[in-house]
Amino acid sequence: MSRIGIIGSAGRMGQAIAAAIAEADETLAGGIDKDGDVAALAAQSDVLVDFSSPGALEGNLDVAVAAGVPVVIGTTGLEERHHFLIDHAASSIPVLQTGNTSLGVTLLAHLVREAAGRLGEDWDIEIVETHHRMKVDAPSGTALLLGKAAAEGRGIDLAADSERGRDGITGKRGTGTIGFAALRGGSVAGDHSVLFLGDGERVTLSHLAENRSIFAKGAVRACQWLVGMPAGRYTMPEVLGL
């Protein structure tokens, strides 16, 4: 049994992860929230799972490195500097970072990468995501994860070849680019569709999240897998052996 500590335990995801830990017959080492003692939690944990906030990530990583404890990062809204910090921490401890811990989304990203690699740039790619009204970042971490998978399949740079926030006279769609659309409302846990649109035909790959338990179960699965791994930066596809 692994002792799993939750950073961001009072949030909806934190509570769902606590339930998933019990369901998986693992041990909940404890949980903290803003201004909590991360070092004390790390000292009694075999692995940490962080669903707090981008602003707290640097301090959480510093504590994990000092304690030599692996960490699963599911926090979204990360910027380039956060990924630099994760890379640095991964030189000392095992770190798994993902925009979505769902096993279904992990498989979807794999399929998107395969499809994008096999369909030419004359097939336009659009990513549409829908989330609850309380979500503060857009596009979602999952949409960006799927966009990255599509870009990898195409062999292009997502940052340079994406289109977002279309409004007004935008001109025609750029050839080979990846488009994003974000919808917000209600209590939607998370719906994502990747559309491959060709002339006269289209292919849609989708994932619909019915509740947050799927993300919690995936996060626990990632924690179980990460314990005992050597220092390095890991991803959800590796958890599934993809």
N, C-alpha and C positions, 0 to 999 in steps of 0.2 A: 504493500500500500504506500502511496505517495502522499506526503503532507503538502497540500496546496493552499497558498496564501493569496487572498484576493485584494488587489488595490482598486478601490472604487466599489466597495462591497454594498453600499447603501443604494446605489443606482439600480435601475431595472435589470441591466445585464449582470451586475454583481449578485443580485438576489437569485437570478436564474442560474448562474454558475454554481452558487452554493447548493441549490437543489440538484443540479447535475452531478456535483461531487458526491453527494449522498447516494444518488441513484447508481453511480459507478462503483460504489463501495470503496471510495478513496477517503482520505481524511481531510477535513477542513481545518487548516492550521490557524485560521483566523482571518479577519478582514479589517481594513482601515479605509478611511476617507480623507477628505481635505484636512491637513494639519495633523494627520495620524502619524504614529511612529513606524515608519517603513523599516527601519533597522531592526526593531524588535520583532516585527512580522517576519522579516527575512531570516532572523536567527532561529525561528522555529518552523521554517518551511523548507521543503525539498525543491520547490519550484514556486515562482510567483506568476500570477496572471494579472496583467494591468489593463483595465478598462476605465482609466480615470480621465485625464485630459492632456492635450499636447503640452500645456504649460508645466505640468508636473513630471513629464517624462524624463527630463535630464536628471533631476534629483533621484528619481526612482532607479534609473540605470546606474547612477553612481553608487547607490546603496547595494544593488544587486551585485555589482562588480566587487565591491569591498567585502561582501559576504560570500562571494563565490557561488551564488545561487542562480540557476537558470531562470529565464523570464520569457513568458509568452505575452506579446504586445498586440492587443486588439483595438487600441485607441485609434480613432480616425481623425482626419483633419491635419495630418502631419505635413510638415514642410521639408524642404531640402535639408535644412540644418538638423532636423530630427533624424533623418536617415544617416547623416554623417555621425551623429552621436551613437546611433544603433550600431553602425559599422565599427566604431571605436570600441564599444562595449563587447561586441562579438569577438574581438581579438582575445578576450579574457574569459568569457563565459558563453554558454549556449544561449542564443537569442532567436526566437521565432517571432517574426512580425508579419502581420497580414491585415488587409483591409476587410476580411471576412473570414470567420472561423467555420462557416458552414461547410460540411463535407460535399453537399450538393453543388455549392457555388465553386468549390475547388475543382470539381469535375467539369463544371460548365466552362471555367477558364481554360481548362485543358482542351476542350472541344472547340472553343473560340480560336485558340492559337492554331489548332490544326486546320480549321476552316479558312482562316485568314491566310494561311500559308499556301493553301491550294487554290483559292480563288484569286484572280488577278485584280489589279487596282481599278479595273473597270466595274468591279462590284463595290458599291459604296457601303461603308460601315457606319451604322448609327447605334448608339447605346442609349436606351431610355430607362430611367429609374424612377420609382415612386416610393416615397416614405411618408411617415406620419408628420403631422403639422409641427411637432416640436423639434425636429431635426435641424441643426444649425449650420451644417456644412453641405456644400454642393459643388461639383458632383459628389456623390457618396464615395466612400472608400472602396466599396465593391465595384461601382461603375469605373473608377480609375483602375482597379485591379483588372477588370475585364478589358479596359482600353489598353492597358499595358500588354496583356496577353495578345490582343489583336495586333498591336504594333510589333511585338516580337515575331509573330507569325509573318508579318509583312516585311520585317527587317527595316523598320523605320523608327524615327524618334517621336514618341507620343507628344512630348512638349512642343515640338516644332510642327507636327502634322495633325493637330486636333482643332476642332471648331466648337466653340461654346457660346452660349448667350446670344443667339441670333436675334436681332431686332432691327426693324427698319429696312432700308435698302442695303442689303448685305452683299449683293452680287451673287453670281452663281457659286455653287458648291465647288470647293477645291478638289481636284482629282487626287484620289488616293488618301484623302484625309479621313480622320475618325471623328464623327460628330457625337455630341453629348446633349441630352435633354433631361432636366430634372423636374419632377412633379412632386408637390407637397400637399398633404391634406389627410384628415381623418386619423385613423390609428394604424395605418398600414405598416407592418413590420419591415417590409422590404421586398419590392418586386423589381426584377431586372430582366431586360430583353436586349439581345444583340441582334440587330437586323443586318443581313447581307442583301443588298438590293442591286440586282442586275437588270439588264434590259429585258423585260418580258417575264421575269421571275424573281422571286426573293425567298430567302431562307431565314427563319427566326429561331434563335436558341434562347430559351427563357428559364428563369428560376423564380418561383414564388414562395416567399417565406410566410408561413401561416402564424407563427409565433416565435418568440425569442429563444425558446428552448433548443432549437436547432443550432443556434450560435453557441449557446452554453455547452451543449454536448460536444460540439466540435472543439471548443476551447479546452475542455477537460481531456479530450482525446489527444490534443496537441501537447498538453502538460505531461500526460503519461508517456508520450513518445520522446519528449525532450529530456526527461530525467535520465542521466547517465550518458548523454551525448557529449562529445568533445566540444570545446569552444568553437564557435562559428555562427554564421547567420543562416537560419533555416526558413523554409516556407511550408505552407500547408500541403502543396503537392508532394513534398517529400514524406509527409505523414501518411499519405495514401500510396506511396511508392510510384508516383507518376513521373 
